[in-house]
Amino acid sequence: AAMRSRTVGQMRKWKQVDHFVTRSISKHR
């Protein structure tokens, strides 16, 4: 269960990073 929770946290963090990167790319464009 602990490992699963950690994985979910990482996925959530990556989602935020992906969104941030997407916004940055849009801004550059």
C-alpha positions, -999 to +999 in steps of 0.1 A: +000+000+000+028+024+009+045+019-024+012+024-043+006+056-024+041+068-033+035+060-070+002+079-070+020+109-055+047+107-082+021+105-109+003+135-095+036+155-093+044+145-129+010+157-140+016+191-125+051+192-141+036+182-175+010+209-172+036+235-163+058+225-192+029+227-216+021+262-204+057+272-208+058+259-243+026+277-251+040+310-237+072+306-258+050+301-289 
